[in-house]
Amino acid sequence: MRQQLSRLRRHLRWSSVPIQALLLFVFTFCVLLPVCCHRLPYSYFFLRSAYLDAISEDALQESLRRGQHALRFWQSSSVNFLDVASGPEMLVTVVTAQRQDGRDFHYLLQVMHRLSVLLGRCGKRRCAEVLLCDVERNPQNNKDARLLERNFKVIRRRDGNPEHVNIFEREKRDYSFCLRHAFNSVQPRNMVVLEDDALPHQNFFQVVQDLVSRRFAAHTLYVKLYHPERLQRYWNPEPYRILEWFALGLVGATLVLLTLPYWNPCSFSFTTSALHVLILTVYIMAAAELLGRHYLLEVRRLSPQLYAVSPATECCTPAMLFPGNASLRVARYLDDAFCSKGNAKDTVLYKIARSVPGERAHSVEPNLIRHIGAFSSIRPNPVRPKLL
């Protein structure tokens, strides 16, 4: 009995690696991360019932303030982007339609205000030309687009009595129209298409310019510049994310073990044995996933060269880069497809990129835009939308 107690004490000592690993896991996942991450919306530890309503309301109020500021700016602004040069390196086309809900937020005015600010930082030579594509059948209905007519060149649809189709097919036809007519009217070398609730980040043009300079851009159908933050987790069907996740854990474990001989305030007994490497790899992988991959991706904003390019994801299309004349190919592909619920234009494009020989599509991370459209233009809206 005495020998068994002595053996148990030996195993329960702090110098025992199993005990150290157990206490490290318990402290990290039961104390440290819950305390640090309970207010982070894209963390597993986010207390949805306690904070979601308040965070959603704060986001709505911030967007409302930006919208009202943008409205005042465009009502008095003399900024002139009407002269669109032919054959520019980059064309930004903003697709807009009337919104039944959330009109006071003026999403389109927010987006155009941000673009004007970013273009103003380019110096004497513009980073890009900008077009507005208003797909509303009655132009009088889209008041924000009418307000911007004196500042931007506007393309409009002229079909007075369009065929009655479902909302997803109509959205696809409008998108195809804007792709084709924007390219044909300006003949850009590359084109970015933004929906009217896609607010660009501050380094938008620097990153896009870096993307089109990379070798892959010449052989891609499109590059998605946005993927919903809630879908950016490692635990995901996308194979590359599993590899990224494992690599992060392995590299992190290796760095920890290499650091311990020089800095070890907790007197950990981990060594470079395969078992200890595996324990720390699993620990770091679990911590990264539970913290939230979205927050780790934010580190890449330090430089345009750090933005990662990976195979395209399915959802969604608020911001798309079409290198070369790819926009015309995409318009032809969309014309040949019929969209419906469950088969919207983002799904159609994803299927095309995976099924048509020679076509490839990519996504960039982290996102280059914020999707500020809490009120949808094609789906029913709650009275006060939630952030998640």
C-alpha positions in Angstrom: 0.0 0.0 0.0 2.9 2.3 0.9 4.6 1.7 -2.4 1.4 2.5 -4.3 0.9 5.8 -2.4 4.5 6.7 -3.1 4.1 5.9 -6.8 0.9 8.0 -6.9 2.7 11.0 -5.2 5.4 10.7 -7.8 2.9 11.0 -10.6 1.0 13.8 -9.0 4.1 16.0 -8.5 4.3 19.2 -10.6 7.4 17.9 -12.4 5.1 15.2 -13.9 4.4 16.0 -17.6 0.9 14.5 -17.6 0.0 16.7 -14.6 1.5 19.8 -16.2 -0.4 19.1 -19.5 -3.7 18.5 -17.6 -3.4 21.7 -15.6 -2.4 23.7 -18.7 -5.4 22.5 -20.6 -7.8 23.1 -17.7 -6.4 26.6 -16.9 -6.4 27.6 -20.6 -9.8 26.3 -21.7 -11.7 26.7 -18.4 -10.3 30.0 -17.1 -8.1 32.0 -19.5 -9.9 31.8 -22.8 -13.5 32.1 -21.3 -12.4 35.2 -19.5 -10.6 36.8 -22.5 -13.0 35.7 -25.3 -16.5 35.9 -23.9 -17.2 39.2 -25.7 -15.6 38.1 -29.0 -18.5 37.3 -31.5 -16.5 34.8 -33.5 -15.1 32.9 -30.6 -16.6 29.6 -29.3 -16.6 31.3 -25.8 -18.8 34.2 -26.9 -21.7 34.6 -24.5 -24.4 35.0 -27.1 -27.3 35.4 -24.7 -25.5 38.1 -22.7 -23.9 40.2 -25.4 -25.3 39.6 -28.9 -28.2 42.1 -28.6 -25.9 44.8 -27.3 -23.2 44.2 -29.9 -25.8 44.1 -32.7 -27.3 47.3 -31.6 -23.9 49.0 -31.4 -23.1 47.9 -34.9 -26.5 49.2 -36.2 -25.9 52.6 -34.5 -22.4 52.8 -35.9 -23.6 52.1 -39.4 -26.5 54.6 -39.0 -24.0 57.3 -38.0 -21.7 56.5 -41.0 -24.8 56.5 -43.3 -26.0 59.9 -42.0 -22.4 61.3 -42.3 -22.1 60.0 -45.9 -25.5 61.5 -46.8 -24.4 65.0 -45.6 -21.1 64.6 -47.4 -22.6 63.7 -50.8 -25.3 66.4 -50.4 -22.6 69.1 -50.3 -19.6 67.4 -52.1 -18.1 68.6 -55.3 -15.9 65.5 -55.7 -15.9 64.5 -59.4 -15.3 61.0 -60.7 -17.5 61.5 -63.8 -14.6 61.4 -66.2 -13.8 57.7 -66.5 -10.6 57.0 -68.4 -10.6 54.2 -71.0 -8.4 51.1 -70.4 -7.5 51.7 -66.8 -5.5 49.2 -64.8 -8.5 48.8 -62.4 -12.2 49.5 -62.6 -14.4 49.3 -59.5 -18.1 48.7 -60.4 -20.6 49.2 -57.6 -23.9 47.3 -58.1 -26.9 48.9 -56.4 -30.6 48.5 -56.2 -33.4 50.0 -54.1 -33.7 48.6 -50.5 -37.2 48.4 -48.9 -35.7 48.3 -45.4 -32.8 50.2 -43.8 -32.9 53.2 -46.1 -31.7 55.5 -43.3 -28.4 53.6 -43.2 -27.6 54.7 -46.8 -25.3 51.7 -47.5 -24.5 52.8 -51.0 -23.5 56.3 -49.8 -21.2 54.8 -47.2 -19.5 52.6 -49.7 -19.0 55.4 -52.2 -17.7 57.8 -49.5 -15.1 55.2 -48.4 -14.0 54.7 -52.1 -13.7 58.4 -52.6 -11.5 58.7 -49.5 -9.3 55.8 -50.5 -8.9 57.1 -54.0 -8.0 60.5 -52.6 -5.0 58.9 -51.0 -3.6 57.5 -54.3 -1.9 60.8 -55.2 -2.0 62.4 -58.7 -2.5 59.0 -60.4 -5.8 57.3 -59.5 -5.7 53.8 -58.1 -8.9 52.9 -60.1 -11.8 54.3 -62.0 -15.3 53.9 -60.4 -18.6 53.2 -62.0 -22.1 52.9 -60.5 -24.4 50.2 -61.9 -28.0 51.0 -60.9 -30.2 47.9 -61.7 -33.4 49.4 -60.3 -36.0 49.3 -63.1 -37.4 52.7 -62.0 -34.4 55.0 -61.5 -36.5 57.4 -59.4 -36.8 54.8 -56.7 -33.1 54.5 -55.9 -32.7 58.0 -54.4 -29.1 57.4 -53.2 -28.0 56.5 -56.7 -29.8 59.6 -58.1 -27.9 61.7 -55.5 -24.5 60.3 -56.8 -25.2 61.1 -60.5 -23.4 64.4 -60.3 -20.3 62.7 -58.8 -20.0 59.3 -60.6 -20.8 57.8 -64.0 -24.0 55.6 -63.7 -25.0 52.7 -65.9 -28.7 51.8 -65.9 -30.9 49.1 -67.2 -33.3 50.1 -69.9 -35.7 47.1 -70.1 -39.0 48.8 -69.2 -41.1 45.6 -68.9 -38.8 42.8 -67.7 -39.7 39.1 -67.6 -41.2 38.1 -64.2 -38.6 35.7 -62.5 -37.7 34.8 -59.0 -35.6 37.2 -57.0 -32.4 35.1 -57.2 -32.6 34.8 -61.0 -33.3 38.6 -61.3 -30.3 39.3 -59.0 -28.1 37.1 -61.2 -29.3 38.8 -64.4 -28.6 42.2 -62.9 -25.1 41.1 -61.9 -24.4 39.8 -65.4 -25.6 43.0 -66.9 -23.3 45.1 -64.8 -20.3 42.8 -65.5 -20.8 43.0 -69.3 -21.7 46.7 -69.6 -19.1 48.0 -67.2 -16.3 46.1 -69.0 -17.5 47.0 -72.5 -17.8 50.7 -71.6 -14.4 51.1 -70.1 -12.2 48.1 -71.2 -10.3 47.8 -67.9 -7.3 45.5 -67.5 -8.9 44.2 -64.2 -12.3 44.8 -62.6 -13.6 44.7 -59.0 -17.4 44.4 -58.5 -18.8 45.5 -55.2 -22.3 45.2 -54.0 -23.7 48.4 -52.4 -23.2 47.1 -48.9 -19.5 46.1 -49.2 -17.5 48.7 -47.3 -13.8 48.5 -48.3 -11.1 48.3 -45.7 -8.4 51.0 -45.5 -5.8 49.1 -47.4 -8.2 47.9 -50.1 -6.4 49.2 -53.2 -2.9 48.2 -52.0 -4.0 44.6 -51.5 -5.9 44.4 -54.7 -3.0 45.8 -56.7 -0.7 43.2 -55.0 -3.2 40.4 -55.9 -3.3 41.2 -59.6 0.5 41.3 -59.7 0.8 37.7 -58.4 1.2 34.9 -60.9 -2.0 33.1 -60.1 -4.2 36.1 -61.1 -3.6 35.5 -64.8 -5.1 32.0 -64.6 -8.2 32.6 -62.3 -11.8 33.2 -63.2 -12.4 35.3 -60.0 -11.0 36.1 -56.6 -13.4 36.4 -53.7 -12.6 39.3 -51.5 -15.0 38.4 -48.7 -16.1 35.3 -46.8 -18.5 35.5 -43.8 -16.5 35.7 -40.6 -18.6 33.1 -38.9 -17.6 30.6 -41.6 -13.9 31.1 -41.3 -13.2 28.5 -38.7 -10.5 25.8 -39.0 -13.1 23.1 -38.3 -14.5 23.3 -41.8 -14.9 21.1 -44.9 -12.2 23.1 -46.7 -9.2 20.7 -46.8 -6.6 23.5 -46.9 -7.8 24.9 -43.6 -7.2 21.5 -41.9 -3.6 21.5 -43.2 -3.2 25.2 -42.1 -4.6 24.3 -38.6 -2.2 21.3 -38.2 0.8 23.4 -39.4 -0.1 26.2 -37.0 -0.1 23.7 -34.1 3.1 21.9 -35.1 5.0 25.2 -35.7 3.7 26.6 -32.5 4.6 23.5 -30.5 8.1 23.5 -32.0 8.6 27.2 -31.1 7.4 26.6 -27.5 9.8 23.7 -27.0 12.7 25.7 -28.5 12.0 28.6 -26.1 11.6 26.6 -22.9 15.4 26.1 -22.3 15.8 29.9 -22.2 12.5 31.1 -20.7 10.5 28.7 -18.5 8.8 30.6 -15.6 6.4 27.8 -14.8 9.2 25.1 -14.8 7.5 23.0 -17.5 9.2 19.6 -18.1 8.3 19.3 -21.8 11.0 17.9 -24.0 11.3 17.5 -27.8 10.0 13.9 -27.6 7.3 13.0 -30.1 4.7 12.6 -27.4 5.3 16.1 -25.9 5.3 17.6 -29.4 1.9 16.0 -30.1 0.5 17.2 -26.7 1.5 20.8 -27.4 0.4 20.6 -31.1 -3.1 19.5 -30.0 -3.1 22.2 -27.3 -2.3 25.0 -29.7 -4.7 23.7 -32.4 -7.5 23.6 -29.8 -6.7 27.1 -28.5 -6.6 28.6 -32.0 -9.9 27.1 -33.0 -11.7 28.1 -29.8 -10.3 31.6 -29.8 -11.4 32.0 -33.4 -9.5 31.8 -36.7 -11.0 35.1 -37.7 -8.9 36.9 -35.1 -5.7 35.2 -36.0 -6.2 36.2 -39.7 -6.2 39.9 -38.7 -2.5 39.7 -38.1 -2.1 39.3 -41.9 -3.3 43.0 -42.3 0.2 44.1 -41.4 1.3 43.9 -45.1 -0.5 43.3 -48.5 2.1 40.5 -49.1 0.8 38.6 -46.1 -2.7 38.2 -47.4 -3.4 34.5 -48.1 -4.9 33.2 -51.3 -6.7 29.8 -51.3 -9.2 27.9 -53.3 -12.5 29.7 -53.6 -15.3 29.1 -51.0 -19.0 29.0 -52.0 -20.6 31.8 -50.1 -20.8 34.8 -51.0 -20.3 37.6 -53.6 -20.4 41.1 -52.1 -16.8 41.8 -53.3 -15.2 40.0 -56.3 -12.1 40.6 -58.3 -12.1 39.6 -62.0 -8.6 39.7 -63.5 -8.2 40.5 -67.2 -11.4 39.9 -69.2 -12.6 37.2 -66.8 -15.7 39.3 -66.1 -17.0 38.6 -69.6 -16.5 34.9 -69.2 -18.4 35.0 -65.9 -21.2 37.0 -67.5 -21.5 34.2 -70.2 -21.5 31.5 -67.6 -24.2 33.2 -65.6 -26.3 33.8 -68.7 -26.4 30.0 -69.2 -27.5 29.2 -65.7 -30.9 29.7 -64.0 -30.9 30.7 -60.4 -33.4 29.9 -57.6 -33.5 29.4 -53.9 -30.5 27.2 -52.9 -28.9 27.9 -56.3 -28.1 31.6 -56.2 -25.3 33.2 -58.2 -22.6 32.5 -55.7 -23.4 28.8 -55.8 -23.5 28.8 -59.6 -20.1 30.5 -59.8 -18.7 28.0 -57.4 -20.0 25.0 -59.4 -18.6 26.5 -62.6 -15.1 27.0 -61.2 -15.1 23.4 -60.0 -16.7 21.7 -63.1 -15.5 23.6 -66.2 -12.0 22.4 -67.3 -9.3 25.0 -67.1 -11.2 27.3 -64.8 -10.0 28.1 -61.3 -11.3 30.4 -58.6 -9.7 31.8 -55.4 -10.5 33.5 -52.1 -8.3 36.0 -50.2 -8.0 36.1 -46.4 -8.6 38.2 -44.4 -11.5 40.0 -45.9 -11.0 43.2 -47.9 -14.5 44.5 -47.2 -16.9 44.7 -44.3 -20.4 43.5 -45.2 -22.5 46.2 -43.6 -25.8 45.3 -45.1 -27.8 44.2 -42.0 -31.0 44.7 -44.0 -31.1 42.5 -47.1 -32.5 43.7 -50.4 -33.7 40.3 -51.5 -34.8 38.5 -48.2 -37.3 39.3 -45.4 -35.8 41.4 -42.6 -36.4 41.4 -38.9 -37.2 44.7 -37.2 -33.7 44.8 -35.6 -31.2 42.5 -37.3 -28.6 40.6 -35.3 -24.9 40.6 -36.0 -24.8 36.8 -36.1 
